[in-house]
Amino acid sequence: VDGGNAYFPDTIRREKAVRETGINFVGAGISGGEEGALTGPSIMPGGSDESWVTLGPILKSIAAVAEGEPCVTHVGHDGAGHFVKMVHNGIEYADMQLIAEAYDLIRRGTGKSPAEIAEIFAEWNKGELESYLIEITAEVLRQVDAETGKPLVDVILDQAGAKGTGAWTVQTALSLGVPVSGIAEATFARSLSSHPEQRAVAAALPGPDEEFVVSDEAAFIEDVRLALYASKIVAYSQGFDEIRAGAAEYGWNIDLGAISKIWRGGCIIRAQFLNRIADAYAETPDLPVLMTAPYFAEALTRGQASWRRVVVTAAQTGIPAPAFSSSLSYYDGIRADRLPAALVQGQRDFFGAHTYKRIDKEGTFHTLWSGDRTEIEAEDTH
């Protein structure tokens, strides 16, 4: 059993090689950190059916338990377990970045101290945003540095580290043709933070002239809460899209509802609304877009105006909110009746004869852009 964060193509290769010797090789994603190691993690094993017969009872006995169910399931064959753990970590990147952006907006907009913002997050944790990450964010913001007496968050260097799983999630999504823009922006935000030499030079670039101060603190904080929840829904919807696409590409039979259930306990992204995801897939197993499920569609409808105000405010005041902004752009893109991709196809056909399709008739076409710009069926060009 490889219980580390291995890259899933390596697990596919290793499982195949070891299988030929008569030994079962299992790539098992494990999430939970130090607490999970002590009290039970969320476990995402791949491997053969035979290996699950042996390992299943063992893993169920040590996994976290949520609502009476062990947080482990046989994800699928060969690299499926490590694939799902990779996407889990990508969602985690997005979730953490969104929370950080919410904190930054509130602090800059209201002038509240980290300790005061901790109380806001603690209150949020009593409602629909209830999650492990919101809970620990409040604890981090309450912490005071023993040496300086300052809030610890103000003493920590603002350069976020990464172990690679976020980048793998984005790279894999690109190869599968699945947009995971929220996860990508969260990954890039960590990269940006880790280039202080560039940030120091760019600090002289101009920004908005006026200082940002909100007029109605309570309304602004509520807007940020709703924008955070809406963006979080997008992050999970994109992550489950990637799992579905990976399952189709690699021949895995992954139960998306079961995945959401084993993330309810032990793991870093455990949250109240994972039950809602499980319910959505139980009702519609082939649900094409998670955020179109009635519960999530209602939440997005309820939070849409706040979400837009927050993104506009961030842009007008020069506060970077890449995960909020990209999540909203994705939301608007996927619900659009028509996208400017038609122009892109025209450009591609112009410079590379890549052809295009029409909305009013079957076939593939190419325009002879020089001369009288004649359109011909693409097959006639060969």
N, C-alpha and C positions, 0 to 999 in steps of 0.2 A: 504494500500500500504506500503510495506517494501522497502524503498529506500536506505537501507544501503548495505554494502558488506557482505550479509549473505551467508553462505555456502549452495549451491544449494540443497543438500539432505534435509537440514532442511526446505527449502522453499517447496520442494515437500511434505514433511510430513505435514507442517502447512496448505498448500493449501487444501490438502485432508481433514484434520480435520475440517477446517473452512467451506469448501464447504458443508459438511453434515448439517450445521446449516442454510444454505441458504444464506450465505454471501460470496462474492467473495474476495479472497485473492490474491494480485498481488505482486510478487517479481520483483522489477524494479531496474536494474543496472543503475547507474548514474555516468557519468564521466565528469570532467571539472574543478574540484578544485574551488578555490575562484573566478576565472574569470568566470567559467561556471555558478556559482551560481548567478552572477550578470547579465551576458549577454546571458545566455542560455547554457545548457549542452547537451551532447549526452545522450539519454535515451533508455534503453533496457528493456522494460516491458515484463514479462511473464503473465501467467494467462489465464482465460477462454476467449472465443470469446465474451461472453456477457460483460465481464468487459472492453474489448477493445472498444466496442461500446460506452460505457460511458466515459472511460478515454482518448480514442484516441484524440478527439478534444481538450481536456484540455492539454494533453502532447504536442501535436503539437504546441499549442499556446505559450508554454514556452521553447521549445527546441531550440537549436542552429539551424541556417539555413546555408546550404551549397549549393551554386549554385541554390538557389531558393527552395530547398527542406528541410523540417524540419528533423532534425537528430534524428528521432525516428521511430520505427516500432514495430509491434506486433511480438516479437521474436518467441514465441511458448507458449505452455501450462505450467502450474505449475512452475517448477524451471528453465525453459529455459532462462529467462532473467538474472537471477543471474549466471547461468552457463556461458553465453556469456560474461558477465561482468568479471567473474573470468578469463577467457582466455584472454580477453582484457588486464587485469592487468598483466598476465603472459608475454604477448608480450611486454608490457611496461617495465617490468623488463629487458628483453633481449635487447630492444632498448637502454635503459639507460646504461646498462653495455657495450654494443658495443661502444657507444659514449665515455664512460669513457676510454675504452681501446685505442681508436683512439687518444684521448687527451694524454694519458700516453706515447704511442709510439712516437708521435710527439715531446712531451716535452723532453723525454729522448734522442731521436735520433738527434734532432736539437738544443737543448738547448734554444729554444724560450721561452719567458715569457708567462704567462697566457694571458696577454693582446694581445700579438702578435698572439697567437693561437686563441683568440677570433675573430680576423679578418679573420682567415682561415675559421672558422666555419660560420661566417657571409657570406663569399663568397660562401661556400658550400650551404648555404640556398637559394641561387639564382638559383640553378640547380635542378637536380633530387633528391637530398637529402632534398629538402625543406620540413620542418616540424616544428611543435611547439617545439619539444625537441631540435632540432638543434638550433632553434632561441633562446631559453632560455639558452642553454649552452653557447652561445656567451655572453649573458648578465651576467651570473654567472662568467665567466672568466674575464670579464672587471672590475668586482666589486673590489674596494680597501677597506680594513679594516680601519675604521676611527681611531681606537686606535693605531694600529701599523704601518700603512702605507704600509703594505704588501698586496699582492693579497689575497683576502678573501679566495680563494680556498686553500691557504697554511696555513690558520689559522683554518679552519674547521677540526675537528677530523676525521680521515679516518676510521670511523666505520659506515657503512650504516645500517639504520634501515629497518624494514619490518613489514607489518601488517598481513601477512599470506596468501594473495591471490596468491602470487607466489608459495608458498609451496602447496597450494590446487591445483593449475594448474598442478604441477608436479605429485603430488600424484594421481590425477584423471587420468592423462595421463598414468601413470603406470598401473592403474586398467583397463584402456581401451586398453592397449597394443599399445599406440601411442608414438613414440619417439619424445620428445620435448627437445632435448639435449641443444639447445641454451638457452631456458628458464631455464632449470635445472642448467646449469653452471652459469647463471646470479644470480639465487637464492642462489646457493652455494657460489658464490663470496661474497655476502653480509654476509653470515654466517661466512666465513673465516675472513672477515674484522673485525667482531665483537668478535674475540678471541685474544685480544692484548697480553694476558699472554702466549699463545702458539707462537705467532709471535715473541715475545721478545726472547724466548728460541731458536726458529728456526733461528733467525737472524745470528747465528754463522755458519750455514751450508754453505758449499762452493758453489760458483757460477762461472760464466765465469771470466777468468783472465783479459781480455782486456775490457776497457771502450768502450761503444757503441757510435759511432759518424758516421752519414751517410755522404757519400761523395757528393751526389747530393740531396740537400734538396728538390728541387721542384719535382723531380721524386719520392722521398720517400713519400712526402705528397700526391701526386696523387695516389700512390699505396695504401696508407691508406684509401683514400676516396673511391676508387673502392672496397677495401676489406670490408669497412663498408657497402656499398650499397649491396654487394653480401650477406653478413651475415645477413643484415636486411631482405632481400628477404627470406632467409631460416627461420628466426624467424616467419615471417608472414605465410609462407607456413606450418610450423609445427603447428602454432596456429589454422589455418583453418582446418587442418587435425583433430585436437582434437575436434573442434566444429562439424565437420561432424560425427566423431565417437560417440560423445555424443548424437547427434540427433538420430542416429541409435539405440543406446542403450536404450534411454529413450522415444522413440517414438515421437520426436519433428519434426515438419516440418519447419526446419530453412532455410531461403533463404540466402545463403552465400553472394551473390551479394548485397542484401539489407543491410546486416550487415556491409559490407565494406563502403557503402554509408553513413550510420548513424555515422560512425567514422570519416567522413571528416571534421566535425565541432564540436566544443564544447569540445571534449575529449582530453586527454593528448597525445594520439598517432596519432592525426590528422596529415596527411601528404599528399603531392601531389600525391604520387603513389597509394593511396587508390582508386583513379579513375581508375587506371590501373587494380587493382584487380576486381573492379566492371565490367570493360569491359571484363576481362577474363571469369568471371562467366556468363556474359550475352551471350557471344559467345559459351561457353561450360558449361552449368549448372552442369553437372556431372564430371567436370574436376577432375581427381583423384589426381594430384599433382600440386598445384598452380604454383610452379616455373617452370613447363614445358610449361606454356602458352608462346606463341611466344615472347611477350615483355620481360618477365622475363628471358627466356632462352637466349635471345640475350644479356641482361645485364650481366648474369652470364658468358657467353662466352667472353664478352668484358673485364670483370674484373677478370677472373680466374687466369691469370698469376700474376697479382698484389696481389691477395688474397693469393696465394701460397708463394710469396716472403715475404709478411708481416708475415705470420705464421712461416716461416723458420727463418726470422730475429728475431722474438720474442723468439723462442726456443733457438737460438744460443746465444742470448745476455742476456737471463735470465729475460726477461720481461714477466710477467704473462698476457696471452691473452686467457683465457679459452673460452670465447664466440666466438671469431674469430676462434680458433682452432677446437672447437667442431662443429661449423657450417660447416667448410670445411670438417671435417671427415664425417658428415652426408651427405653432398653433394656427396662425393666420395662413401659412402656406398650405397646410394639409386640408384646411377647410375651403380653400379658394376654388371657385368654379373654373377659373382659367389662370394659368401662370405664364410669365414671360418666356418660358422655355421654348415657345414657338419661334421667338426671335433668335434664340440660341441655335435652334435647328437650322434656321435660314442662314445664319452666319457660318455654321459648320458646312452646310452644303455649298456656300459661296467659295470658301477657301480650300475645302478638301473634298468636294463632291461626295459628302457623307450621306446624302439623300434625306428625304423626309416623307412622312405620311400626311394625308389630308383628312379633314373632318367630314368631307362630303362624298368621298368615294374610296373604294378599296385600292390597294396597290402601294407601291413605293415609288417616289418621284425624285427627279433631279432637274434643276433649272440650269440651262446654259446661260450663265450670267452675262457673258459678253454678247455683243450684237443686239438682237431683238429680244433677248431674255426668254427664250422658248422653254416651256416646260415639257419634259418627256418622261415616260415611265422608265424607272431606273434600269429595268432589265434590258431596255433598248440601247443602253450605253456600253454594254459589254460586247 
